[in-house]
């Protein structure tokens, strides 16, 4: 008996979900976070953005081969249509992002295995675009290195004056040196566009000392990229411990 096109689609979706990677996104902050997501090759997870109140969590499913990023937005106000603005991490003034968050933002980045030769997921937490909220990612149930990545330290409390983003008298984010000064030696551009010519700076070293398992500048690969096979992941805003 021939299988209908509708049944084939259902079977395809079932097989896709059976092998999906589950992201459990948790908010341990004392304030609401509005996660934003952006995909490089597929639909954005969580429709691109949503609200996550203190103590709450959601599960998102990423299909094999998915790649993209998630970040936290703070101080957001949206109307019933999803239009509005966030103090940090804003993505074109909408709840459901179709563009990246405005720096400075703390990012978690993923490339999920999709039939590659090594069958590994690659993930990292990045401060290359600066910092706005503590963020960590932990592999659950996988095999391989599967190390923790993240930034538990609140960098806003010790952010240098020249990097601070202020709102109502409080530091709400900490710029990267690239964002603050837009110079090649900080952005790894121009004559500094290779690993050999772009070295850590006093600012990236400050980020690295505070958050050793997070990217601190563009070529900070060796101590920042994590790999794991067959894992699900916990992504936590304001993590208490690694």
C-alpha positions in Angstrom: 0.0 0.0 0.0 1.4 3.4 -1.0 2.2 5.8 1.8 0.5 9.1 1.5 2.5 12.4 1.4 1.0 13.4 4.7 2.1 10.2 6.4 5.6 10.6 4.9 5.8 14.1 6.3 4.7 12.8 9.7 7.3 10.0 9.7 10.0 12.5 8.6 9.1 14.8 11.5 9.0 11.8 14.0 12.5 10.7 12.9 13.8 14.2 13.1 12.5 14.7 16.6 13.8 11.3 17.7 17.3 12.5 17.0 16.9 16.1 18.0 19.2 17.7 20.6 17.3 19.1 23.6 18.3 22.4 25.0 16.9 23.1 28.5 17.0 26.9 28.9 16.9 27.9 32.6 16.7 31.3 34.3 18.4 31.4 37.7 18.6 35.2 37.7 16.5 37.3 40.1 15.0 39.1 37.0 13.2 38.1 33.8 15.5 37.3 30.9 14.2 37.3 27.3 16.3 34.8 25.4 16.9 35.5 21.7 17.9 32.9 19.2 19.3 33.0 15.7 20.0 30.1 13.3 22.6 29.9 10.6 20.9 27.2 8.6 17.4 26.4 9.9 14.4 27.8 11.8 15.3 29.8 14.9 14.6 27.9 18.2 11.8 29.2 20.3 10.5 31.2 17.4 13.4 33.5 17.8 12.6 34.8 21.3 10.5 34.5 24.4 10.3 35.6 28.0 11.8 33.5 30.8 10.8 34.6 34.3 13.0 33.9 37.4 13.2 30.2 38.2 11.5 29.0 35.0 12.8 26.9 32.2 11.8 25.8 28.7 12.9 23.0 26.4 13.9 23.6 22.8 14.7 20.9 20.2 17.5 21.4 17.7 17.5 19.1 14.6 20.7 17.3 13.5 23.0 19.7 11.8 21.5 22.8 13.4 23.9 25.7 14.1 23.1 29.0 15.7 23.3 31.1 18.8 21.3 32.1 21.9 21.7 35.1 24.1 19.8 36.8 27.0 18.1 40.2 26.7 17.4 42.3 29.7 15.1 45.2 30.6 12.6 44.4 27.8 9.2 45.9 27.3 7.0 44.5 24.5 3.4 45.2 23.5 0.8 42.6 22.5 2.1 42.5 19.0 5.7 41.7 20.1 7.1 45.1 19.3 9.2 46.9 21.9 12.8 47.4 23.1 15.4 45.8 25.4 18.0 47.7 27.4 20.6 45.0 26.4 20.7 42.4 23.6 17.9 44.1 21.6 17.2 42.5 18.2 15.6 45.2 16.0 12.9 46.0 18.6 10.9 42.7 18.4 10.3 39.8 20.7 10.9 37.1 18.1 14.4 37.8 16.7 15.4 37.6 13.1 18.7 39.4 13.7 21.4 39.1 16.3 21.4 40.9 19.6 23.0 44.4 19.7 26.4 44.2 21.5 27.4 43.9 24.2 25.8 40.5 24.8 26.9 37.2 26.2 26.5 34.5 23.6 26.2 30.7 23.6 27.0 29.2 20.2 26.3 25.7 18.9 27.0 23.5 15.9 25.1 20.2 16.3 26.4 17.1 14.7 24.6 16.2 11.5 26.4 13.2 10.0 29.9 14.7 10.1 32.9 12.4 10.2 33.6 13.0 13.9 29.9 13.1 14.9 30.6 15.8 17.5 28.7 18.8 18.7 30.7 22.0 19.0 29.7 24.7 21.5 31.1 27.7 23.3 30.2 30.7 25.4 31.5 33.9 23.9 32.4 37.3 25.3 33.8 38.5 22.0 30.7 40.7 21.7 30.9 41.8 25.3 28.9 40.8 28.3 25.4 41.5 29.7 24.4 38.6 31.8 26.1 35.5 33.2 25.6 32.4 31.1 26.7 28.8 31.2 26.2 25.6 29.1 26.5 22.0 30.5 26.4 18.8 28.4 24.1 16.1 29.8 24.3 12.4 28.9 26.9 12.7 26.1 30.3 11.1 25.5 33.7 12.6 24.8 35.2 15.7 26.4 31.8 17.4 27.1 33.3 20.1 29.3 31.4 23.0 30.9 31.6 26.4 29.1 30.4 29.7 30.5 30.9 32.8 32.5 29.6 32.6 36.1 31.2 35.9 37.2 29.1 39.1 37.0 31.4 41.2 34.9 29.2 44.2 35.2 30.4 44.7 38.8 34.1 45.2 37.8 33.7 46.5 34.3 36.2 49.3 33.5 34.7 52.7 33.2 35.5 53.0 29.5 33.6 49.8 28.7 30.5 50.3 30.8 27.0 50.6 29.5 24.8 52.5 31.9 21.1 52.7 32.5 19.4 54.6 35.3 22.8 54.9 37.1 23.6 51.2 37.0 26.0 49.2 34.9 23.9 46.9 32.7 26.5 45.6 30.3 30.3 45.6 29.7 31.5 46.3 26.1 34.2 44.4 24.4 37.3 46.5 23.6 36.4 46.1 19.9 32.9 47.5 20.4 34.3 50.4 22.6 37.3 51.4 20.5 36.8 49.8 17.0 40.5 49.4 16.5 42.2 46.5 14.5 44.2 45.3 17.4 41.1 44.8 19.5 38.8 43.6 16.7 41.4 41.2 15.0 40.9 43.0 11.6 43.2 44.6 9.1 46.8 44.0 9.9 45.7 42.0 13.0 43.4 39.6 11.1 45.3 36.4 11.8 46.0 34.4 15.0 49.7 35.3 14.6 49.0 39.1 14.5 46.0 39.3 17.0 47.1 38.7 20.5 45.2 39.0 23.8 44.9 42.5 25.1 44.6 43.8 28.7 40.8 43.8 28.2 40.4 40.3 26.8 42.8 39.1 29.6 40.5 40.7 32.1 37.5 38.8 30.6 39.5 35.5 30.5 40.7 35.8 34.1 37.2 36.3 35.3 35.7 33.6 33.0 38.4 31.0 32.0 36.0 28.8 30.0 34.6 31.5 27.8 35.8 33.1 24.6 37.6 36.4 25.4 38.7 37.5 21.9 38.4 36.2 18.3 41.3 33.7 18.3 40.7 32.3 21.8 39.9 28.9 20.4 42.1 26.5 22.3 40.6 27.1 25.8 37.1 27.9 24.7 35.6 25.5 22.1 34.0 22.4 23.7 33.0 19.2 22.0 30.6 16.4 22.9 28.7 13.6 21.1 25.1 12.5 21.6 24.4 15.0 24.3 21.5 17.3 25.4 22.4 20.6 27.0 21.4 22.8 29.9 21.8 26.5 29.1 21.5 28.6 32.3 21.3 32.3 32.8 23.0 33.4 36.1 24.4 29.9 36.8 25.3 29.3 40.4 28.1 26.8 39.7 29.7 25.0 36.8 
